[in-house]
Amino acid sequence: MTMRETSTMIDAMSETIRTALGGLGDDEPLAELRQLGALRQEIARLEEVQVRRARLRGSSWLAIASALGVSKQAAHKKYGRV
């Protein structure tokens, strides 16, 4: 996936999230927080899957860390068992 395709996908996902949360209205912050928690869990799961895929394809911890915006040590500590 190219950087442009990734950016387009992220923009679409962000819009989907805003639309889903916006449908609750301003008077439902607890419901929005529950939905955000569920989204956070799904994003964490997807991130782990992609790290595993990257490692299986031979990507270094440095490359993975760079893609995630964290240090090599942080990436390895969080996903080293993957």
Contacts in CASP RR format, 6 or more apart in sequence:
PFRMAT RR
TARGET T0000
AUTHOR 0000-0000-0000
METHOD contacts of the structure
MODEL  1
MTMRETSTMIDAMSETIRTALGGLGDDEPLAELRQLGALRQEIARLEEVQ
VRRARLRGSSWLAIASALGVSKQAAHKKYGRV
1 9 0 8 1.000
17 39 0 8 1.000
20 35 0 8 1.000
21 32 0 8 1.000
21 35 0 8 1.000
21 36 0 8 1.000
22 32 0 8 1.000
24 31 0 8 1.000
24 32 0 8 1.000
24 35 0 8 1.000
47 68 0 8 1.000
48 79 0 8 1.000
48 82 0 8 1.000
51 64 0 8 1.000
51 68 0 8 1.000
51 75 0 8 1.000
51 79 0 8 1.000
51 82 0 8 1.000
52 79 0 8 1.000
52 82 0 8 1.000
54 63 0 8 1.000
54 64 0 8 1.000
54 67 0 8 1.000
55 64 0 8 1.000
55 79 0 8 1.000
55 82 0 8 1.000
61 72 0 8 1.000
61 75 0 8 1.000
61 76 0 8 1.000
62 72 0 8 1.000
64 75 0 8 1.000
64 79 0 8 1.000
65 71 0 8 1.000
65 72 0 8 1.000
65 73 0 8 1.000
65 74 0 8 1.000
65 75 0 8 1.000
65 76 0 8 1.000
68 75 0 8 1.000
70 78 0 8 1.000
END
